[in-house]
């Protein structure tokens, strides 16, 4: 290089570029960490919503290609969707989702398509809060001995 002071100037430029890069990395990491932490807090708050949900399978009977299921909402929060897990007599399972409101203290009837002979039905309630589905799998209701209509 030949001129005096160039190496000092180059070192200052390198240190400045390094510090800007390090600052950008730390900023991106901290912003991502804050978003994830906020999401975790929101998820935990929504999980508490499940404490105010309870469903019961009042009745169920099966036809050739469907099952008629009556669900009762026994707590104080509307259920916006029910996920049905149908178990046949051979232990096979199939899952169906029905987006249909079950009002607080009320009942709703569902017709769910099936294959085979169903012996057990499990129903999992779900709620829609601010555009997000909260599935309350710990509040699952079960009905055994499904008869023919």
N, C-alpha and C positions, 0 to 999 in steps of 0.2 A: 504494500500500500504506500508507503513512502512518506506520507504527511503525518506530522505529529498531531495527536489528538483524535485521529480517526478511530483507533481501537477503543478509546473511552466512549466516543459517541456510539459506536456499534454495540458496545456492551450495555449502554443505557437503553438503546432501542430494543435489544434482546430481553432485558429485564422487564421493560414496559410491556412488550408483547406477551411475555410469560405471565405477568401479573394480570393482564386483561383476560387472557385465556383461563387462568385459574379462577378469577372472579366470575367469569361466565359459567364455568363448570359448577362452582359452588352455588351460584344463583339458580341454575337449572335443577340441581339436586335438591336444594332446600324447597323450591316451589313444588317439585314432585312429591317430596316428603310431606309437605303441608297438605296437598290435595289428598294423598292417601290417608293421612291421619283424620282429616275431616270426613272422608268417605267411611272410615271405620267407625267413627263416632255416630254418623248418621245411620249406618247399618245396625249398630247396637240399639239406637233409639227406636228404629223400626222393628227390631226384634221384640221390644217390649210391647209393641202393638199386639203381638200374638197372645199376650196375657188376657186380652179382652175378646178373644175369639174362641168359640166352641161350637162344634157341629155334632149332630147325631143322625145316623141313618135310621129313619123311622120305619121304612118298609122298602123291600126290593123284590121284584119278581122278573123272571126272564121269559122272553119270547124266543122265536127261532133265531133271529139275528140281532136282537137288542135286549137290553135290561132296562126296566123302568125302576128308577130309584127316587125315593122321597127323602129329602134332607131337611132337618130342622136346625135353625140357628138359635142356640140357647143362651147366647151372651149378648153383649151390647155393642157390637161392631158389625156392620154389614160385611158379608162375604161376597166378593166380586167374581171369584172363579173357584171351581172345585176340580181337583185332579183325582181321577178315579184310577185305582189299580185293581184290575179284575184278575182273579186267580181261578183257573179251571180245575176240574176234578183230578187232573194229572199233574198239577203243580206248575203248569205253565202260567205266565203272567203277561198281561198287556196293560198299557197305560193310555188313558184318554183324558183330555182336558175339556171342560165345559165352561165357557165364559157366560155366566148367568147369575144374576144377583140373588142372594138369599138374604132377605131383610131381617133386621133385628127382631127376634122373637117370632119369626115367621117360618114358613116352609116353602120349599120349591121342589117341583118334580122335574126330573131329568130323564131323557131317553138316551141311552148310551149304546153305541154299536158294539157287538161282541162277536167272538168266535168260540165255538165249543160250548160246553156246559159249565156255567160259572158256579163255584161253590162258595167263594168268599169275595167280598168287596171291601176295599179300604179307600176312604175318601180323605183327601188333604185339603184344607181350606187355604185360600189365597186372597189377599187384598191388594188393591191398587192405590198407592199413596203417592201423590205428586208424580204420576207417570212411571212409578217403579212397582214391580210386583213383589210382594212380600209373601213368601210361601211358608206357612206355619206347619212344618212337617211333624213337630212334636204334638200337634193337636189332631192327629189322625183319628178318624172314626172307623170302626170295623163292623161288618155285618156278615155273619156266617149262615149257612143253610139257606141259600137263595132258592126259592120255590119257583115253579112255573106258573104263569098267569092263567 
